[in-house]
Amino acid sequence: MFRQAFLIFRYYLDLVIDCIFAFFWEGTKQKIPDLDPRHKILTESAVSLAAKIRNKQLKSEDLVRTCIERIKTVNPMLNAVVDERYENALNDARAVDEIIARGVSEDYFKDKPFLGVPFTSKESHGVAGLLNTLGLRARQHTKAPEDAECVRLLRAAGAIPVAVTNVPEVNKWQESRNMVFGQTNNPHHTGRTPGGSSGGEAALMAAVATPIALCSDIGGSTRMPAFFCGLYGLIPTAGHTSFKGSTLRDGKAPTMASISFVSRHLEDLAPLTAVVAADKAKQLTLDKKVNIQDIKFFYTEQSQDIRLSPICGELREAMSKVVKKLSSAASSTDRAPKPYYHSGLDYMFSLWRHGMTKEAEVFSRVLTNNTGTAKAWVEIPKKLLGLSEYTLAAILKLVDDQWMPRTNPKWAEKLTDDLKQDLINTLGDSGVLLFPSAPAPAPYHYSLLLRPYNFAYWGICNALHLPVAQVPLGLSSAGLPLGIQVVAAPRQEGLCLAAAAWLRQLGGCVPPCRLE
Ligand SMILES: *[C@@H]1O[C@H](CO)[C@@H](O)[C@H](O)[C@H]1NC(C)=O
C-alpha cells in the first residue's frame, strides 16, 4: 500500500521535474549536421571498413581524414572530444597504406582484424601522449605516459587512436560533465545528457563520427550512454578484460567492471570485445552460433526498488511489444517468454553499492590525484562559495561514501549470491533475461541529480558479474532512443548477441541526423 502510494507520488514528482527542466533546456536544442555525402563511408561497420582496407578498396588515410572531418563538424554541438592526435593518426594511417600497397601475406592480417580503422577512447583509458585527466582539476594538464592495456590491444589489432573523449570525474556519474571540460551533449537532443561515464564516446558514435568507441562499465558506464544515444553496447562477463592503465588502476585487483564498446553496428561488438579480452576471449562465447528458436526468454517488467523512478509508459510498452513479438514467434506456448522476479531486485542500488566497496579504487583519493582524501564536510561549504574543484555529483558521491551508513555486508553478500544463483539456475546455457534499461529515455542535463539511483537497472548486472547487451529499440514519440537490456548467465555473451540481433526488427539503432 505504502509502496503503491509512494510510486504514484514519484510518478507525478517526475512529471514536475521534467516540466521544470524542459523550460530551461528545450530552447537550447541544436540539430546535429546531416552526414556530408563525402563522408558516407562512416556509416559502415568497423568490420566492413577493415575488410575494405585489407582488400585495397579503401585507403586508411582517407578513412582517418574523413573521421577527423566529421568529428570537427559535430564536436562543436557535442563537446565530446577533449584531446586529439589527428596528425599522428594520419601518419599511422599512411604507414598502414604503405604496408598494404607493398603486399603482405594473409597471415599478416590474422592478428590485425582492425588494421587501419580509426578509434576513439574515453579519456580515462590512457592513450600515450594524450590528456588523461579523469575530469579532475588536479590532473587537468596530465597526459598519459603510456597506453592503457585495452588501448595497447586495440592498437596491436591494427586500429588507430584519433581522439579521447569526455567523462565525469573518475567515471562516477550518470552524466559526462566535469570542471575541466564542461558537459557533453546528446546528439539526439543537445539539451539532454548522453549519459556517463562513456558519454563522449556514445555521443561521437551516435553522430557517426567514430567507427570504434572504446568504453568501460562498472555501473552502466557503457550501457547507459548506449541507451541514451540509441546504440548497441555489450559488457562481457566481469574478470575477462584488463584495467591496467584505465582510471589509474594497475589492473591487478579483481573488479566488477568490464572494458567494453558501444556501436551503431551490433556485428562489431563480438570481434572488438575479443580484442580487449585477449587470451581470455576463448573463455567467452562471443562467436557462438545461436538459433533464436533455441533461446528461452524471461522478462522482468519493473523492479520494486523504491529508490528508482517508475518506468515510463513508452519503455513499458517497448518491453511488452518485445514480449508479444516473441510469444507470437514461439513454436508453442511452452516456449513463450516467462516473467522473472527475485526479491534481490527490490534492492538493486544497495547491492551495487555493496559491490563497489570491494573495488580497489578509492574515489575520495583519486579525486585528489592520489595526493590526499577529498572530504564531504570540506567540499560542501566550498561548493556553496563556488570554490570547490568538484562537481555537485562528485560531492554527492562523497556524501554517500562518507556519511551514509554502510550497506550491511553480510545481508548484501547473501542476497547477491541468492539472486545470482537463481538467475544462473533459471537461464542456464540457453536462457536470457529481458531487463529494463532505465526508468526513462535520455534525461535533461542535471535532472539526474534529483534521480541519483535511476542507473541501478544497469548497476545490478555489474554486481552480479553477468554479461549484458544493451539493445536499441527505435525512438520514442519525442524522438528519443528506447531500448532494453539482454542479460545472460556468466560467459553466455553469444546468447545476448543472438537475442539482440533478433530484436533489431523492433526499431534498432536510429541516427540523430540524415545519413544520405
Ligand atoms: C597526478 O599524478 C600523476 C601520477 O599518477 C603524476 O604524474 C602527475 O604529475 C600528477 N598531476 C599533477 C597535476 O600533479
The ligand as a Gaussian input file, in Angstrom:
#p B3LYP/6-31G(d) Opt

LIG

0 1
 C       48.997000      13.267000     -10.964000
 O       49.603000      12.045000     -10.644000
 C       50.472000      11.540000     -11.632000
 C       50.947000      10.196000     -11.155000
 O       49.868000       9.292000     -11.220000
 C       51.605000      12.486000     -11.911000
 O       52.440000      12.003000     -12.932000
 C       51.029000      13.823000     -12.311000
 O       52.053000      14.760000     -12.479000
 C       50.045000      14.316000     -11.256000
 N       49.431000      15.521000     -11.772000
 C       49.526000      16.674000     -11.133000
 C       48.943000      17.871000     -11.829000
 O       50.048000      16.782000     -10.055000

